[in-house]
Amino acid sequence: MTIPTLDDERFDRLITLRDAYRIMERFVQSYRERGDIPISDFLDCYASETSGGRTTDPAAPDDFAEAAIRVLEKR
């Protein structure tokens, strides 16, 4: 199993700032729906980038990519 990173080609797509905002909104909403930790901890412990394009939680890149698909398919 390969651990996804922000260097994955899925993150090479150019989008508008409007789309970026909507994707982040969906990303956070999905996270909150799972009933996990407070949003401040989410930003630090889940979505933060570490070395080599990795995130503090290996699931975050896939979750963000899924949010992007949902938002961009609605356009």
GINORWO-V902097 format. One record per residue. PHI is phi in whole degrees, -180 to 180 (* if undefined). OMEGA is omega in whole degrees, -180 to 180 (none if undefined). Layout:
phi,omega
PHI,OMEGA
PHI,OMEGA
//
This chain:
phi,omega
*,179
-91,177
-79,-179
-67,177
-131,177
-75,175
-85,178
-60,-177
-62,177
-60,-177
-93,179
-88,-177
-69,176
-89,180
-137,177
-78,175
-63,178
-60,178
-65,180
-61,179
-63,-179
-66,178
-67,179
-62,178
-60,179
-66,179
-59,180
-68,179
-59,179
-61,179
-63,-178
-65,179
-64,178
-77,178
76,-180
-77,-173
-69,178
-57,-175
-59,180
-63,177
-70,177
-56,-177
-66,-178
-89,-171
-97,-175
-117,-171
-102,-179
-69,178
-92,176
-112,-178
-69,175
68,179
76,178
-81,175
-112,-178
-62,173
-117,-177
-60,180
-80,-174
-58,180
-60,179
-65,179
-64,179
-68,179
-62,177
-65,177
-62,179
-62,179
-60,-179
-61,-178
-71,-174
-72,177
-71,-180
-78,-177
-67,none
//
